[in-house]
């Protein structure tokens, strides 16, 4: 999600964070007998279409609900973690907090966000995918409404596929990892690599892909989590390593790339295929040269296509003075029609089943692949691990980067993830 950091202008971010830091004075939410209730909503939308969709929804709500007014605050993915911690600790948090599910466990443990189990209307519960709800539920308590989902798919240069006679698989008949490896070799020649794996800060991505083979990376005993690294966890690592250094069908110069870094090479035919999140469709459309044709290849299948459901979410701050009014706005903001608008703005998958059928989405490029991607998202073990973020940032990301740079072996990677990683997790297990 921190891919968004470079897109939001510094001026907008600065203004938004000043507002968010000010909050509502002594506790979130204002209003009472002297006027309407005013709620603050901090959004992390960063693409212009997404920001416009958020503001359009708020403007319509405010027009229709003079007694409950919502103020839009602009946040920034790059700094939101520190900003929110400061705001929560200082009692100046927004009433409504846009973030992602992987951080909610910590916020819930600290008492910063509200258990909204009894506030969520039944229609919303039934409409949103079960896997999305699982990602925001801890100890049977719901701490956010999930609304946008991502999944790893593969983008390909259509001209190169056509020249090689490669057919794009249908969503209900995806390539296996073995088939993908063979196609990557077939598309590799003196001028082109079959695939470019961009592996900057790769931990979340690799843990997602490992689910294809049943890799969980963590096990729990008596309420304590520990890191593991067995054959299921190794599988995706070994396959990508083999593409880089055995088949040489993957470009080693792309390893340190992130975000839109590989697009010039993709457009120039240097890389035939580019594994990325489904949201990356928008980046390709915005930056592709005239006449460039591309296709979206469904997520690969190992033992399954399983990936982690790590939705974007909206939570209600525990300090909010108006949780019922906040939930009323959320019910409106994240109804199927509005979820479709928000999903289109970010080129992602709505958590709402009804929104996924909205024409505003079904008419977007390669929507059948995007829609199918929402069906195999599930709760992953790492989403329940206290201390995961520190494990990821201090151990997993740097060690995985070294492995893919061919600087350490797969066994050494496993030793670091488990031995070094468990030293961190032990502090959280006490």
Beta strands, then each sheet from edge to edge (+ up, - down):
strand 1: 30-32
strand 2: 35-43
strand 3: 68-74
strand 4: 96-100
strand 5: 137-138
strand 6: 141-142
strand 7: 145-149
strand 8: 152-157
strand 9: 193-195
strand 10: 218-221
strand 11: 224-227
strand 12: 271-277
strand 13: 294-297
strand 14: 307-308
strand 15: 312-316
strand 16: 349-350
strand 17: 377-378
sheet 1: 1+ 2- 3-
sheet 2: 1+ 2- 4- 15+ 7- 16+
sheet 3: 5+ 6-
sheet 4: 9+ 12+ 8- 13+
sheet 5: 10+ 11-
sheet 6: 14+ 17+
end
